Amino acid sequence: MSAQPVEPAPHHPPKTLRAIRAALPSGQVAAFENARDGLDLDDLRAVAAFRDAWWSRAVLAPDSTLDADSDAAMAGSLSLAEPWALTGSG
């Protein structure tokens, strides 16, 4: 039996309008709201297409905080928690 790497499950927003909007980068929120406000709720295919398209954008949207942390780590300037001593106390 071989060990398999354990990777955390990706975090995806729920498929609700509120969660999708919250997960979008700020530059896409106005376009989301404009498309949402023009959506014909009687056209269920259009509703599903809108949901799927914008949910996909929300899932794929980069997290700018992670990008900044990654850049700082690569530059050697990422602030980390104070390390603790690894030796025993006795």
N, CA, C and O atoms as CSV, one atom per row, in Angstrom:
chain,resi,resn,atom,element,x,y,z
A,1,MET,N,N,0.851,-1.180,0.000
A,1,MET,CA,C,0.000,0.000,0.000
A,1,MET,C,C,0.888,1.232,0.000
A,1,MET,O,O,1.827,1.323,0.791
A,2,SER,N,N,0.603,2.161,-0.865
A,2,SER,CA,C,1.421,3.369,-0.923
A,2,SER,C,C,0.636,4.551,-0.378
A,2,SER,O,O,-0.587,4.622,-0.494
A,3,ALA,N,N,1.358,5.453,0.205
A,3,ALA,CA,C,0.719,6.650,0.754
A,3,ALA,C,C,0.420,7.629,-0.376
A,3,ALA,O,O,1.238,7.814,-1.278
A,4,GLN,N,N,-0.714,8.233,-0.324
A,4,GLN,CA,C,-1.104,9.232,-1.307
A,4,GLN,C,C,-1.068,10.602,-0.643
A,4,GLN,O,O,-1.442,10.726,0.523
A,5,PRO,N,N,-0.628,11.630,-1.358
A,5,PRO,CA,C,-0.611,12.964,-0.755
A,5,PRO,C,C,-2.037,13.429,-0.457
A,5,PRO,O,O,-2.973,13.164,-1.211
A,6,VAL,N,N,-2.162,14.112,0.636
A,6,VAL,CA,C,-3.461,14.654,1.023
A,6,VAL,C,C,-3.471,16.129,0.681
A,6,VAL,O,O,-2.641,16.896,1.169
A,7,GLU,N,N,-4.397,16.515,-0.146
A,7,GLU,CA,C,-4.515,17.915,-0.525
A,7,GLU,C,C,-5.843,18.442,0.005
A,7,GLU,O,O,-6.856,17.745,-0.047
A,8,PRO,N,N,-5.838,19.669,0.512
A,8,PRO,CA,C,-7.099,20.212,1.003
A,8,PRO,C,C,-8.096,20.374,-0.138
A,8,PRO,O,O,-7.725,20.684,-1.270
A,9,ALA,N,N,-9.350,20.162,0.179
A,9,ALA,CA,C,-10.399,20.339,-0.831
A,9,ALA,C,C,-10.473,21.812,-1.198
A,9,ALA,O,O,-10.378,22.672,-0.322
A,10,PRO,N,N,-10.640,22.116,-2.476
A,10,PRO,CA,C,-10.744,23.530,-2.858
A,10,PRO,C,C,-12.009,24.145,-2.276
A,10,PRO,O,O,-13.044,23.487,-2.171
A,11,HIS,N,N,-11.912,25.391,-1.906
A,11,HIS,CA,C,-13.064,26.095,-1.350
A,11,HIS,C,C,-13.849,26.727,-2.494
A,11,HIS,O,O,-13.324,27.553,-3.240
A,12,HIS,N,N,-15.083,26.336,-2.618
A,12,HIS,CA,C,-15.945,26.906,-3.643
A,12,HIS,C,C,-17.116,27.593,-2.957
A,12,HIS,O,O,-17.667,27.074,-1.987
A,13,PRO,N,N,-17.493,28.759,-3.463
A,13,PRO,CA,C,-18.641,29.440,-2.858
A,13,PRO,C,C,-19.928,28.672,-3.147
A,13,PRO,O,O,-20.034,27.997,-4.170
A,14,PRO,N,N,-20.900,28.776,-2.250
A,14,PRO,CA,C,-22.207,28.174,-2.542
A,14,PRO,C,C,-22.788,28.817,-3.801
A,14,PRO,O,O,-22.417,29.933,-4.164
A,15,LYS,N,N,-23.687,28.117,-4.453
A,15,LYS,CA,C,-24.287,28.641,-5.684
A,15,LYS,C,C,-25.505,29.501,-5.357
A,15,LYS,O,O,-26.627,29.215,-5.774
A,16,THR,N,N,-25.241,30.566,-4.594
A,16,THR,CA,C,-26.271,31.564,-4.308
A,16,THR,C,C,-25.785,32.896,-4.868
A,16,THR,O,O,-24.580,33.110,-5.009
A,17,LEU,N,N,-26.705,33.782,-5.184
A,17,LEU,CA,C,-26.316,35.082,-5.722
A,17,LEU,C,C,-25.411,35.834,-4.756
A,17,LEU,O,O,-24.420,36.439,-5.166
A,18,ARG,N,N,-25.754,35.795,-3.481
A,18,ARG,CA,C,-24.970,36.511,-2.474
A,18,ARG,C,C,-23.543,35.967,-2.394
A,18,ARG,O,O,-22.585,36.739,-2.363
A,19,ALA,N,N,-23.401,34.641,-2.361
A,19,ALA,CA,C,-22.076,34.028,-2.237
A,19,ALA,C,C,-21.238,34.243,-3.497
A,19,ALA,O,O,-20.036,34.493,-3.412
A,20,ILE,N,N,-21.866,34.148,-4.648
A,20,ILE,CA,C,-21.146,34.369,-5.899
A,20,ILE,C,C,-20.652,35.806,-5.957
A,20,ILE,O,O,-19.493,36.054,-6.291
A,21,ARG,N,N,-21.521,36.748,-5.634
A,21,ARG,CA,C,-21.145,38.172,-5.672
A,21,ARG,C,C,-19.999,38.437,-4.703
A,21,ARG,O,O,-19.060,39.155,-5.045
A,22,ALA,N,N,-20.060,37.875,-3.507
A,22,ALA,CA,C,-19.020,38.094,-2.503
A,22,ALA,C,C,-17.672,37.512,-2.930
A,22,ALA,O,O,-16.625,38.029,-2.540
A,23,ALA,N,N,-17.688,36.453,-3.719
A,23,ALA,CA,C,-16.444,35.797,-4.131
A,23,ALA,C,C,-15.809,36.425,-5.369
A,23,ALA,O,O,-14.670,36.107,-5.711
A,24,LEU,N,N,-16.530,37.302,-6.030
A,24,LEU,CA,C,-15.997,37.931,-7.245
A,24,LEU,C,C,-14.992,39.028,-6.901
A,24,LEU,O,O,-15.126,39.690,-5.872
A,25,PRO,N,N,-13.993,39.222,-7.751
A,25,PRO,CA,C,-13.106,40.377,-7.578
A,25,PRO,C,C,-13.919,41.659,-7.732
A,25,PRO,O,O,-14.906,41.689,-8.466
A,26,SER,N,N,-13.508,42.700,-7.048
A,26,SER,CA,C,-14.288,43.948,-7.055
A,26,SER,C,C,-14.494,44.501,-8.460
A,26,SER,O,O,-15.497,45.169,-8.711
A,27,GLY,N,N,-13.578,44.240,-9.373
A,27,GLY,CA,C,-13.711,44.740,-10.733
A,27,GLY,C,C,-14.787,44.052,-11.556
A,27,GLY,O,O,-15.142,44.530,-12.633
A,28,GLN,N,N,-15.315,42.928,-11.059
A,28,GLN,CA,C,-16.344,42.194,-11.797
A,28,GLN,C,C,-17.738,42.345,-11.197
A,28,GLN,O,O,-18.719,41.904,-11.796
A,29,VAL,N,N,-17.837,42.962,-10.024
A,29,VAL,CA,C,-19.124,43.046,-9.321
A,29,VAL,C,C,-20.156,43.853,-10.108
A,29,VAL,O,O,-21.314,43.445,-10.191
A,30,ALA,N,N,-19.766,44.975,-10.681
A,30,ALA,CA,C,-20.716,45.808,-11.430
A,30,ALA,C,C,-21.268,45.049,-12.634
A,30,ALA,O,O,-22.464,45.133,-12.915
A,31,ALA,N,N,-20.422,44.312,-13.348
A,31,ALA,CA,C,-20.886,43.530,-14.498
A,31,ALA,C,C,-21.831,42.420,-14.046
A,31,ALA,O,O,-22.825,42.134,-14.714
A,32,PHE,N,N,-21.516,41.792,-12.906
A,32,PHE,CA,C,-22.393,40.760,-12.345
A,32,PHE,C,C,-23.765,41.340,-12.031
A,32,PHE,O,O,-24.789,40.772,-12.414
A,33,GLU,N,N,-23.781,42.471,-11.334
A,33,GLU,CA,C,-25.053,43.094,-10.957
A,33,GLU,C,C,-25.849,43.531,-12.181
A,33,GLU,O,O,-27.071,43.388,-12.204
A,34,ASN,N,N,-25.180,44.055,-13.190
A,34,ASN,CA,C,-25.850,44.475,-14.416
A,34,ASN,C,C,-26.480,43.268,-15.120
A,34,ASN,O,O,-27.629,43.331,-15.558
A,35,ALA,N,N,-25.730,42.179,-15.224
A,35,ALA,CA,C,-26.260,40.967,-15.865
A,35,ALA,C,C,-27.393,40.373,-15.035
A,35,ALA,O,O,-28.390,39.908,-15.586
A,36,ARG,N,N,-27.243,40.386,-13.721
A,36,ARG,CA,C,-28.285,39.861,-12.832
A,36,ARG,C,C,-29.576,40.666,-12.959
A,36,ARG,O,O,-30.667,40.101,-13.041
A,37,ASP,N,N,-29.440,41.970,-12.973
A,37,ASP,CA,C,-30.629,42.827,-13.034
A,37,ASP,C,C,-31.350,42.718,-14.362
A,37,ASP,O,O,-32.549,42.990,-14.422
A,38,GLY,N,N,-30.667,42.331,-15.430
A,38,GLY,CA,C,-31.291,42.174,-16.739
A,38,GLY,C,C,-31.744,40.751,-17.024
A,38,GLY,O,O,-32.209,40.464,-18.127
A,39,LEU,N,N,-31.619,39.867,-16.065
A,39,LEU,CA,C,-31.939,38.459,-16.258
A,39,LEU,C,C,-33.454,38.226,-16.297
A,39,LEU,O,O,-34.181,38.709,-15.428
A,40,ASP,N,N,-33.919,37.494,-17.293
A,40,ASP,CA,C,-35.331,37.124,-17.412
A,40,ASP,C,C,-35.557,35.863,-16.580
A,40,ASP,O,O,-35.149,34.772,-16.979
A,41,LEU,N,N,-36.198,36.010,-15.440
A,41,LEU,CA,C,-36.393,34.888,-14.519
A,41,LEU,C,C,-37.371,33.843,-15.043
A,41,LEU,O,O,-37.452,32.746,-14.492
A,42,ASP,N,N,-38.112,34.165,-16.094
A,42,ASP,CA,C,-38.993,33.167,-16.719
A,42,ASP,C,C,-38.215,32.205,-17.610
A,42,ASP,O,O,-38.703,31.122,-17.933
A,43,ASP,N,N,-37.004,32.599,-18.007
A,43,ASP,CA,C,-36.171,31.772,-18.876
A,43,ASP,C,C,-35.194,30.974,-17.999
A,43,ASP,O,O,-34.106,31.447,-17.671
A,44,LEU,N,N,-35.609,29.755,-17.628
A,44,LEU,CA,C,-34.816,28.966,-16.694
A,44,LEU,C,C,-33.444,28.589,-17.254
A,44,LEU,O,O,-32.478,28.459,-16.503
A,45,ARG,N,N,-33.362,28.416,-18.558
A,45,ARG,CA,C,-32.045,28.131,-19.151
A,45,ARG,C,C,-31.120,29.325,-18.992
A,45,ARG,O,O,-29.934,29.163,-18.706
A,46,ALA,N,N,-31.653,30.509,-19.173
A,46,ALA,CA,C,-30.848,31.718,-19.009
A,46,ALA,C,C,-30.419,31.885,-17.549
A,46,ALA,O,O,-29.293,32.300,-17.275
A,47,VAL,N,N,-31.307,31.567,-16.628
A,47,VAL,CA,C,-30.982,31.653,-15.203
A,47,VAL,C,C,-29.851,30.678,-14.866
A,47,VAL,O,O,-28.897,31.046,-14.180
A,48,ALA,N,N,-29.957,29.442,-15.346
A,48,ALA,CA,C,-28.924,28.437,-15.088
A,48,ALA,C,C,-27.605,28.835,-15.739
A,48,ALA,O,O,-26.544,28.658,-15.140
A,49,ALA,N,N,-27.657,29.368,-16.949
A,49,ALA,CA,C,-26.436,29.784,-17.633
A,49,ALA,C,C,-25.768,30.937,-16.893
A,49,ALA,O,O,-24.545,30.967,-16.757
A,50,PHE,N,N,-26.569,31.883,-16.417
A,50,PHE,CA,C,-26.045,33.003,-15.638
A,50,PHE,C,C,-25.361,32.485,-14.378
A,50,PHE,O,O,-24.226,32.858,-14.081
A,51,ARG,N,N,-26.057,31.627,-13.642
A,51,ARG,CA,C,-25.504,31.070,-12.402
A,51,ARG,C,C,-24.187,30.348,-12.672
A,51,ARG,O,O,-23.193,30.583,-11.984
A,52,ASP,N,N,-24.182,29.477,-13.666
A,52,ASP,CA,C,-22.986,28.686,-13.943
A,52,ASP,C,C,-21.810,29.550,-14.405
A,52,ASP,O,O,-20.672,29.328,-13.992
A,53,ALA,N,N,-22.087,30.522,-15.252
A,53,ALA,CA,C,-21.017,31.379,-15.766
A,53,ALA,C,C,-20.394,32.206,-14.637
A,53,ALA,O,O,-19.171,32.285,-14.525
A,54,TRP,N,N,-21.230,32.815,-13.811
A,54,TRP,CA,C,-20.697,33.681,-12.758
A,54,TRP,C,C,-20.127,32.878,-11.594
A,54,TRP,O,O,-19.185,33.327,-10.941
A,55,TRP,N,N,-20.677,31.707,-11.328
A,55,TRP,CA,C,-20.105,30.858,-10.282
A,55,TRP,C,C,-18.709,30.409,-10.706
A,55,TRP,O,O,-17.786,30.378,-9.892
A,56,SER,N,N,-18.561,30.063,-11.977
A,56,SER,CA,C,-17.242,29.680,-12.492
A,56,SER,C,C,-16.243,30.823,-12.340
A,56,SER,O,O,-15.094,30.606,-11.956
A,57,ARG,N,N,-16.688,32.037,-12.644
A,57,ARG,CA,C,-15.798,33.192,-12.472
A,57,ARG,C,C,-15.398,33.357,-11.011
A,57,ARG,O,O,-14.245,33.663,-10.706
A,58,ALA,N,N,-16.356,33.154,-10.109
A,58,ALA,CA,C,-16.072,33.298,-8.683
A,58,ALA,C,C,-15.081,32.232,-8.209
A,58,ALA,O,O,-14.196,32.518,-7.402
A,59,VAL,N,N,-15.232,31.005,-8.710
A,59,VAL,CA,C,-14.329,29.918,-8.316
A,59,VAL,C,C,-12.915,30.188,-8.835
A,59,VAL,O,O,-11.935,29.939,-8.134
A,60,LEU,N,N,-12.817,30.688,-10.045
A,60,LEU,CA,C,-11.520,30.895,-10.670
A,60,LEU,C,C,-10.874,32.236,-10.318
A,60,LEU,O,O,-9.722,32.483,-10.677
A,61,ALA,N,N,-11.606,33.092,-9.623
A,61,ALA,CA,C,-11.072,34.413,-9.283
A,61,ALA,C,C,-9.873,34.268,-8.354
A,61,ALA,O,O,-9.935,33.539,-7.364
A,62,PRO,N,N,-8.801,34.951,-8.668
A,62,PRO,CA,C,-7.630,34.864,-7.790
A,62,PRO,C,C,-7.874,35.599,-6.478
A,62,PRO,O,O,-8.579,36.607,-6.435
A,63,ASP,N,N,-7.283,35.079,-5.418
A,63,ASP,CA,C,-7.344,35.734,-4.114
A,63,ASP,C,C,-6.136,36.656,-4.020
A,63,ASP,O,O,-5.005,36.182,-3.912
A,64,SER,N,N,-6.359,37.956,-4.059
A,64,SER,CA,C,-5.257,38.916,-4.079
A,64,SER,C,C,-4.435,38.850,-2.799
A,64,SER,O,O,-3.246,39.169,-2.822
A,65,THR,N,N,-5.038,38.445,-1.680
A,65,THR,CA,C,-4.286,38.304,-0.434
A,65,THR,C,C,-3.257,37.190,-0.567
A,65,THR,O,O,-2.110,37.340,-0.144
A,66,LEU,N,N,-3.673,36.071,-1.156
A,66,LEU,CA,C,-2.741,34.969,-1.351
A,66,LEU,C,C,-1.635,35.355,-2.327
A,66,LEU,O,O,-0.476,34.990,-2.132
A,67,ASP,N,N,-1.991,36.088,-3.370
A,67,ASP,CA,C,-0.989,36.540,-4.333
A,67,ASP,C,C,0.049,37.429,-3.646
A,67,ASP,O,O,1.249,37.288,-3.882
A,68,ALA,N,N,-0.418,38.339,-2.800
A,68,ALA,CA,C,0.499,39.239,-2.103
A,68,ALA,C,C,1.398,38.452,-1.146
A,68,ALA,O,O,2.597,38.718,-1.061
A,69,ASP,N,N,0.821,37.485,-0.427
A,69,ASP,CA,C,1.616,36.654,0.489
A,69,ASP,C,C,2.642,35.829,-0.283
A,69,ASP,O,O,3.786,35.695,0.153
A,70,SER,N,N,2.245,35.284,-1.408
A,70,SER,CA,C,3.169,34.500,-2.225
A,70,SER,C,C,4.317,35.369,-2.723
A,70,SER,O,O,5.475,34.953,-2.683
A,71,ASP,N,N,4.000,36.573,-3.190
A,71,ASP,CA,C,5.042,37.488,-3.660
A,71,ASP,C,C,5.989,37.857,-2.522
A,71,ASP,O,O,7.204,37.903,-2.715
A,72,ALA,N,N,5.435,38.123,-1.330
A,72,ALA,CA,C,6.265,38.479,-0.175
A,72,ALA,C,C,7.142,37.301,0.242
A,72,ALA,O,O,8.302,37.499,0.602
A,73,ALA,N,N,6.614,36.088,0.199
A,73,ALA,CA,C,7.396,34.905,0.558
A,73,ALA,C,C,8.556,34.719,-0.414
A,73,ALA,O,O,9.675,34.425,0.007
A,74,MET,N,N,8.301,34.886,-1.698
A,74,MET,CA,C,9.350,34.732,-2.696
A,74,MET,C,C,10.422,35.815,-2.545
A,74,MET,O,O,11.588,35.591,-2.871
A,75,ALA,N,N,10.022,36.985,-2.053
A,75,ALA,CA,C,10.973,38.080,-1.852
A,75,ALA,C,C,11.673,37.975,-0.496
A,75,ALA,O,O,12.593,38.742,-0.211
A,76,GLY,N,N,11.239,37.030,0.337
A,76,GLY,CA,C,11.843,36.858,1.660
A,76,GLY,C,C,11.358,37.850,2.687
A,76,GLY,O,O,12.015,38.047,3.709
A,77,SER,N,N,10.225,38.480,2.445
A,77,SER,CA,C,9.744,39.500,3.378
A,77,SER,C,C,8.386,39.174,3.990
A,77,SER,O,O,7.711,40.067,4.502
A,78,LEU,N,N,7.979,37.916,3.946
A,78,LEU,CA,C,6.687,37.529,4.522
A,78,LEU,C,C,6.812,37.467,6.036
A,78,LEU,O,O,7.696,36.789,6.558
A,79,SER,N,N,5.935,38.169,6.745
A,79,SER,CA,C,5.941,38.142,8.207
A,79,SER,C,C,5.225,36.889,8.681
A,79,SER,O,O,4.077,36.627,8.320
A,80,LEU,N,N,5.931,36.125,9.495
A,80,LEU,CA,C,5.366,34.891,10.036
A,80,LEU,C,C,5.233,35.007,11.544
A,80,LEU,O,O,5.747,35.948,12.149
A,81,ALA,N,N,4.548,34.056,12.144
A,81,ALA,CA,C,4.412,34.033,13.597
A,81,ALA,C,C,5.777,33.793,14.230
A,81,ALA,O,O,6.655,33.187,13.616
A,82,GLU,N,N,5.950,34.264,15.444
A,82,GLU,CA,C,7.206,34.068,16.171
A,82,GLU,C,C,7.459,32.580,16.369
A,82,GLU,O,O,6.578,31.881,16.869
A,83,PRO,N,N,8.625,32.070,15.996
A,83,PRO,CA,C,8.901,30.639,16.165
A,83,PRO,C,C,9.041,30.278,17.639
A,83,PRO,O,O,9.377,31.129,18.464
A,84,TRP,N,N,8.788,29.037,17.961
A,84,TRP,CA,C,8.932,28.565,19.340
A,84,TRP,C,C,10.145,27.653,19.425
A,84,TRP,O,O,10.586,27.083,18.427
A,85,ALA,N,N,10.671,27.527,20.630
A,85,ALA,CA,C,11.856,26.713,20.856
A,85,ALA,C,C,11.501,25.237,20.686
A,85,ALA,O,O,10.450,24.788,21.144
A,86,LEU,N,N,12.382,24.489,20.028
A,86,LEU,CA,C,12.129,23.073,19.802
A,86,LEU,C,C,12.799,22.186,20.850
A,86,LEU,O,O,12.664,20.963,20.806
A,87,THR,N,N,13.511,22.789,21.778
A,87,THR,CA,C,14.179,21.999,22.815
A,87,THR,C,C,13.264,21.819,24.012
A,87,THR,O,O,12.343,22.607,24.223
A,88,GLY,N,N,13.520,20.783,24.793
A,88,GLY,CA,C,12.723,20.518,25.990
A,88,GLY,C,C,12.999,21.556,27.070
A,88,GLY,O,O,13.983,22.292,26.999
A,89,SER,N,N,12.147,21.608,28.043
A,89,SER,CA,C,12.283,22.619,29.104
A,89,SER,C,C,12.899,22.023,30.365
A,89,SER,O,O,12.689,22.556,31.454
A,90,GLY,N,N,13.634,20.961,30.252
A,90,GLY,CA,C,14.118,20.386,31.482
A,90,GLY,C,C,15.479,20.041,31.465
A,90,GLY,O,O,16.002,19.541,32.462
